[in-house]
Amino acid sequence: MDHLFTVSGQKATPVTRTGLAAEGLEERRDLQEWVIAHPQVLGESVLVVTAEFDRWADSDGVPAKDRLDVLGLDATGRLVVVELKRRRADRDVHLQVITYAALVSRFDLDSLAQAHHRFRKNRGETVTEGDCRQRLLDHVDGEWDPELLRRPRLVIIAADFPKQVTHTAVWLSEMNLDIDLIQVGLWKAEGHLVAGFAKVYPTPEVEEFTLAPARIGSEAAALKIKERSRAQDAVRELVSAGILPDGTRLRLRPQHRVTEEIRQAITAWAAEEVGRTTVRWANTTTDQLTWDADGQSYSAGHLTEHIFTTVTGRSPSSIQGTTWWVVDADHVPEGVDPDEWAALADTDLAQLAKQVRGDVSVGRDWTDFHTVLAAIPSGRWTTYGDLATAIGSHALPIGTHIANCEDCPNAWRVLTVKRRVSPKFRWLDSERTDTAADLLRKEGIVFHGDMADPGSRMTPEELSRSLSG
């Protein structure tokens, strides 16, 4: 971040840049604690396993002197090795972090559980080693895979990086070693210190188009990480969009990366006991699925892999768990229109996230949709479903977009299929006191109770004509 300002209306005042060393802040006492308290600076869904770890020993049992700043575990099952520097990084800092990566690559679940237990105990928590072991298992989105532990991701955090380090990071990435360089900055603003963390390598463009295909040498490990990451992204998008109400029932439908023989075996096994085929959705940051078979909460990937392993006796190489769970349209959530909900029948979580991504993300061009909305005249109304049909979408993303869009014209003229104003409708102007129904009545719409007269409804065909001129 090159420039930082405090703003008050039209006035922008530059903020003075400073540094950790200049402010008397230390790596272990301060920077390390920031990272432990906010592990999101290391990437998505990172659990801090331990810090200040120095319990290494060589083959003769002689303790090593190396001290690992922070060790994390991400949701794909990879370790995250973190080296911290409060000043400009040393020219050979990458050698330090590679050494730590080599050391931790020999860790297994037991040694990680022991390290996590000592870490939490030293910080005043009352936990058992068994609790810590289970916490590690629960954090991973899927079955525990020792092979993934052998390929940790490296993170170096420093105030700046010399060219020797950045050049080496590029080369290491091209050689399939996953390494991130994160710059920590410090500013003084109105008597307060403000810290910021920015990834300077790899940038999103480099990561997507140059490094992503070569992240992991093992094709099986790379595919597993890719599928787990894809599942995490899909779930985050669904939770963020709020498209599935809490309590939505989903059904098991094995399909991704399984043979017909295994699919039939899973289907037969699931039919043996009530509850094995259904889960309930919750809009939470982790473990969104509650399995009716045992009442426990799982991530989509974890539960899918658990079912696969239970039936086949082996761990799957790579399964996208979000493709195995489909919307059960026979169970309509409270407050949702049945006809609109029926449009989601048999849509799996991955498909639903793809539709949400296309309709709700910033990158989508909503020009056609806004054109259709603008064509709804005073005295007419339409439904979310009619609009979805006109532009080739479906009702729920349409409603999500309207609720968050500042440029949607005539939004009050869009009703549910039951001819009612959506209970989620809100004016963007929070000071407005009239309702959408009040305005529609002023425009000439007749209401029978709380339902608009069907004779004023614009059909999908009429709406589509606005796109053709």
C-alpha positions, 0 to 999 in steps of 0.5 A, spaced: 500 500 500 503 506 497 499 511 500 494 511 505 489 517 507 484 519 513 478 522 510 473 527 512 468 529 506 472 532 501 478 532 505 484 527 505 490 527 509 496 523 508 497 518 513 505 517 516 508 511 514 512 508 520 515 501 521 515 496 527 522 497 529 521 504 529 515 504 534 519 499 538 515 493 536 518 486 536 517 480 532 515 475 537 512 479 542 508 483 537 508 481 530 507 474 531 501 475 536 498 479 531 498 473 526 496 468 531 490 472 533 488 473 525 491 467 521 486 470 515 493 474 513 496 467 512 490 465 507 483 462 507 481 457 513 488 457 517 488 454 524 494 456 528 497 449 530 503 452 534 508 457 535 515 458 537 516 451 535 523 448 537 523 441 539 527 438 533 532 433 534 537 430 529 538 422 528 542 422 534 537 425 539 541 432 539 536 438 539 536 443 533 537 450 535 532 452 529 525 456 532 519 456 527 515 462 528 508 459 526 506 453 524 499 453 521 494 448 518 489 450 512 482 446 510 485 442 504 490 439 509 496 442 508 501 445 513 503 452 513 510 454 515 511 461 517 517 466 518 516 473 520 521 479 520 519 485 522 524 489 518 526 488 511 527 480 510 534 477 510 537 475 503 537 468 505 530 468 509 528 463 504 533 458 506 530 458 513 523 457 511 525 451 506 529 448 512 523 449 516 518 446 511 523 440 510 523 439 518 515 439 518 514 435 512 515 429 517 510 431 522 504 426 522 497 427 526 500 425 532 506 429 533 502 435 530 496 434 536 502 434 541 505 440 538 498 443 538 496 441 545 503 444 548 501 450 544 494 451 547 496 449 554 502 454 554 497 459 552 492 458 558 487 453 555 485 447 559 485 442 553 487 434 552 491 432 547 485 428 544 481 434 544 487 437 540 487 431 535 480 432 534 480 439 532 486 438 527 481 433 524 475 437 524 479 443 521 481 439 514 475 439 509 475 431 508 479 425 510 486 426 513 491 425 508 499 424 510 501 425 503 498 432 503 502 434 510 509 432 506 508 438 501 507 444 506 505 452 503 511 457 505 509 464 508 514 469 509 512 476 512 516 482 512 516 489 512 520 489 505 523 483 500 530 484 497 530 482 490 534 475 491 528 473 495 523 475 490 527 472 484 528 466 488 520 465 490 518 466 483 523 460 481 521 456 487 514 457 485 515 454 478 519 448 481 512 447 484 514 449 491 508 453 494 511 460 497 507 467 499 511 473 500 506 478 505 508 485 506 507 488 513 506 495 513 505 500 519 502 507 519 501 512 524 493 515 524 491 520 529 494 517 535 493 510 533 498 505 529 495 502 523 498 495 521 496 492 514 498 486 510 499 485 503 501 479 499 506 481 494 507 474 491 504 471 488 499 476 485 492 473 483 494 474 476 500 470 477 497 465 481 491 463 476 495 463 470 502 461 471 503 458 478 496 454 479 497 448 474 504 447 477 503 448 485 504 440 487 508 435 483 504 429 485 498 429 480 493 426 485 495 431 491 494 437 486 487 434 484 485 433 491 487 440 493 483 443 487 477 439 489 477 441 496 479 448 494 473 448 489 468 446 494 470 451 499 469 456 494 462 454 492 460 453 500 463 460 501 459 463 495 452 460 498 453 462 505 455 469 503 449 470 498 444 467 503 440 463 497 439 457 502 435 458 508 437 455 514 434 448 515 434 447 507 434 439 506 439 436 501 439 429 499 445 425 497 446 423 490 453 420 489 456 422 482 462 426 482 468 421 480 465 414 482 463 408 478 456 406 477 458 400 481 460 404 487 454 409 486 449 403 486 453 400 493 452 407 496 445 408 494 444 401 497 448 402 503 444 409 504 437 406 504 439 401 509 438 406 515 433 412 515 437 419 515 443 417 511 440 420 505 439 427 508 442 433 511 440 440 513 443 446 511 446 452 515 449 458 513 455 458 518 462 459 516 464 451 517 461 445 517 454 447 514 451 440 513 448 436 519 447 429 517 440 426 519 443 419 520 447 422 526 446 429 528 453 431 527 455 437 523 460 436 517 463 440 511 460 437 504 467 434 503 468 431 509 461 428 509 462 425 502 469 422 503 466 419 510 460 416 506 465 413 500 470 410 505 465 407 510 462 404 503 468 402 500 473 401 505 478 406 502 479 413 501 477 417 495 483 420 491 479 426 489 471 428 490 468 434 490 463 433 495 458 439 493 456 435 487 453 430 491 448 434 495 442 436 491 436 441 493 430 437 496 424 441 492 419 437 496 421 440 503 420 448 502 423 452 507 418 457 511 417 463 507 419 461 500 415 461 495 413 453 493 413 455 485 420 458 486 423 453 490 421 448 485 426 451 480 431 448 484 429 441 484 435 436 484 440 442 483 447 440 487 451 445 491 456 446 486 451 448 480 447 452 485 454 456 487 456 456 479 449 460 478 450 464 484 457 466 481 454 468 475 448 472 477 451 475 483 458 476 482 461 483 481 464 481 474 457 479 471 454 484 466 447 486 469 445 490 463 440 486 460 437 485 466 436 492 468 434 493 461 428 489 462 427 492 469 426 499 466 421 496 461 416 495 466 411 501 466 407 504 471 401 500 473 404 493 471 408 488 475 412 482 474 415 476 478 422 474 480 421 468 476 418 471 470 424 476 470 429 470 471 425 466 465 426 472 461 434 473 462 435 465 463 437 465 470 432 463 476 428 467 481 433 466 487 439 470 485 435 475 481 432 477 488 439 477 491 441 481 486 435 486 487 436 486 494 444 489 493 443 493 487 443 500 487 442 501 480 436 496 479 430 501 476 423 499 478 425 494 483 418 495 487 414 492 481 417 485 482 413 481 486 413 473 488 409 468 484 404 469 490 403 476 487 405 479 494 411 484 496 417 479 498 418 480 505 425 481 504 424 487 500 427 493 503 428 500 500 435 502 499 433 509 502 433 507 509 429 513 511 423 512 506 417 510 510 412 508 505 412 500 503 412 497 496 405 496 496 403 503 497 407 505 491 404 500 487 397 502 489 399 509 487 401 507 480 394 504 479 395 496 481 389 494 485 390 489 491 386 484 493 388 483 500 396 483 500 396 480 493 396 484 486 391 483 481 393 478 476 391 482 470 396 487 471 402 482 471 407 482 465 409 475 462 416 473 461 414 474 453 413 481 454 419 482 458 423 478 453 421 483 448 424 489 451 431 486 450 429 485 442 428 492 441 
